[in-house]
Amino acid sequence: MYLPMEKEYANQVWSWFLAGDKNGLPGRVRRSWAMKQVVYRLLPAKQRCILCGAPLGGAGALITGRIFGMHRSALTPHLCSRCGEMVLNAEGGAKVELSMLFADISGPTSKIQRMSASEYRKFTQRFYEAASEVLIRHGALVNRLVGDHVIGLFVPRLVGENHSKAAIEAAFEVLKVMGHEDKDGPWAPTGIGVHTQEAYVGAVELNDGVKDVTVLGDAANLAARLSTSAGKGEVLISDEAVCGAHIVYDLEKRKLQLKGIIGLVNVGVIKVEPQ
């Protein structure tokens, strides 16, 4: 197991995972992982764990699955289950520039208000699963459902330097799967905020003992406020994310006064409406 290394070098593990920076890891740790990569490279694979190189698809994955019980991590399909466990058990974090996507069920509708508690639970679970599938496919780390919103974190190690563009493209697709292009209207009216900034990302242990990935600081607060300010079928994109994505076409522009944010926030707006 990884516990001794996790606890002692937690922040370095996260820096390695998020940005590929392994300089802070001790030489013995780097050598150990280099040896694992050499061994796993002998096995055929369609895709490999970005940390240890273990096969995540193909014949090699069948071998490691049967011998070591390894499979894709629930944290991200870019990691094997062992490395995913290692990252979550490393209760630390690192600062990294990333793009954040907050998708929020946009206000109560008459249909939602008529739901029983069990119906609403099923509805929010469907919302979470539909959004998560899109976010994971676009390379994001996905926070568990918090209230009635879901969070996608787009970090350089998983989606490359153009993480702003990846987040905006994912936001557009999330609105489509929620039905905002349908002539009868969305089954889950959703508003989304996208913001790009340096922030602290790491592991936390929740009240139920489950460990999860979180992002802390003003950057996350701004992204969350954008999502709650977005109308149904809208993506509100901060200027930082617009610049990061190198968007050259004209967007609708707004200036917003967001709760807890000093000064006006300039945003670009993308809308998804019935065809």
Buried (B, 14 or more C-beta within 10 A) or exposed (E): EBEEBBEBBBBBBBBBBBBEBBEBBEEEBBEBBEEBBEEBBEBEBEBBBBBBBBBBBBEBBEBBBEEEEBBBBEBBBBBBBBBBBBBBBBBBBBBBBBBBBBBBBBEEBEEBEEBEEEEBEEBBEEBBEBBBBBBBEBBBBBBEBBEBBBBBBBBBBBBEEBBBBBBBBBBBBBBBBBBBBEEEBBBBBBBBBBBBBEBBBBBEEEEEEEBBBBBBEEBBBBBBBBBBBBEBBBBBBBBBBBEBBEBEEEEEEBEBEBEEBEEEBBBBBBBBEEE
